[in-house]
Amino acid sequence: MQLSTQSLKHQFLMAMPHLEDPNFAGTLTYLCDYDDDGTLGVVVNRPSDFTLKGLFEQLEIESEPGPHNEVIVYNGGPTYRDRGFILHRGNADDWDSSIQVADDIALTTSMDMLHAIAKRKGPEHYIVALGCASWKPGQLEDELKQNTWLTADGAAGILFDQPAEQRLSAAAGSLGVDLNLMTRDAGHA
């Protein structure tokens, strides 16, 4: 893969077993934006200790009763931990502060979606995360050259249909790879 000409947008970024950075060890990150300013993604397999109900209470958003209140909020990455990032199926044009990542996946950072979810009028499939992952221009490319990460095409089914604990292995499986069989020692031929 030629990184200089191919976008990393709508890619899964899988931490290789030897990556020991506590922010990223064992993570699956969905890359949402990739341009001359750098790369932005959301970690999608690190559940936090609280639910949307707790987030709604903290933000003083009234929520209707329902199972949406028990949806887990994710730790989306070490950057902007006080901001919400919502990955969802659907069209970015339906929400403020949204970007279309792929045909069927968008990223929204606006409160209008949280209010809609609280009122049970939001998208059917979504992941709410606090924080994101970001890389300066060229930084992620350098890390990829060092075999820190493995990439695979993004897929809505892995994001929204797989339980959090199975997303990393499902993304690796899309490449025919079992990360559990890989050594923790990095090497180059």
URBEL-V159892 format. One record per residue. N is the residue number from 1. RES is the residue in one small letter. SS is DSSP state (alpha for helix, beta for strand, coil for the rest). Layout:
BEGIN
n:res:ss
N:RES:SS
N:RES:SS
END
This chain:
BEGIN
n:res:ss
1:m:coil
2:q:coil
3:l:coil
4:s:coil
5:t:coil
6:q:coil
7:s:coil
8:l:coil
9:k:coil
10:h:coil
11:q:beta
12:f:beta
13:l:beta
14:m:beta
15:a:beta
16:m:coil
17:p:coil
18:h:coil
19:l:coil
20:e:coil
21:d:coil
22:p:coil
23:n:coil
24:f:coil
25:a:coil
26:g:coil
27:t:coil
28:l:beta
29:t:beta
30:y:beta
31:l:beta
32:c:beta
33:d:beta
34:y:beta
35:d:beta
36:d:coil
37:d:coil
38:g:beta
39:t:beta
40:l:beta
41:g:beta
42:v:beta
43:v:beta
44:v:coil
45:n:coil
46:r:coil
47:p:beta
48:s:beta
49:d:beta
50:f:beta
51:t:beta
52:l:alpha
53:k:alpha
54:g:alpha
55:l:alpha
56:f:alpha
57:e:alpha
58:q:alpha
59:l:coil
60:e:coil
61:i:coil
62:e:coil
63:s:coil
64:e:coil
65:p:coil
66:g:coil
67:p:alpha
68:h:alpha
69:n:alpha
70:e:alpha
71:v:coil
72:i:beta
73:v:beta
74:y:beta
75:n:beta
76:g:coil
77:g:coil
78:p:coil
79:t:beta
80:y:beta
81:r:beta
82:d:beta
83:r:beta
84:g:beta
85:f:beta
86:i:beta
87:l:beta
88:h:beta
89:r:beta
90:g:coil
91:n:coil
92:a:alpha
93:d:alpha
94:d:alpha
95:w:coil
96:d:coil
97:s:coil
98:s:beta
99:i:beta
100:q:beta
101:v:beta
102:a:beta
103:d:coil
104:d:coil
105:i:beta
106:a:beta
107:l:beta
108:t:beta
109:t:coil
110:s:coil
111:m:alpha
112:d:alpha
113:m:alpha
114:l:alpha
115:h:alpha
116:a:alpha
117:i:alpha
118:a:alpha
119:k:coil
120:r:coil
121:k:coil
122:g:coil
123:p:coil
124:e:coil
125:h:coil
126:y:beta
127:i:beta
128:v:beta
129:a:beta
130:l:beta
131:g:beta
132:c:beta
133:a:beta
134:s:beta
135:w:beta
136:k:coil
137:p:coil
138:g:coil
139:q:alpha
140:l:alpha
141:e:alpha
142:d:alpha
143:e:alpha
144:l:alpha
145:k:alpha
146:q:coil
147:n:coil
148:t:coil
149:w:beta
150:l:beta
151:t:beta
152:a:beta
153:d:beta
154:g:coil
155:a:coil
156:a:alpha
157:g:alpha
158:i:alpha
159:l:alpha
160:f:alpha
161:d:alpha
162:q:coil
163:p:coil
164:a:alpha
165:e:alpha
166:q:alpha
167:r:alpha
168:l:alpha
169:s:alpha
170:a:alpha
171:a:alpha
172:a:alpha
173:g:alpha
174:s:coil
175:l:coil
176:g:coil
177:v:coil
178:d:coil
179:l:alpha
180:n:alpha
181:l:alpha
182:m:coil
183:t:coil
184:r:coil
185:d:coil
186:a:coil
187:g:coil
188:h:coil
189:a:coil
END
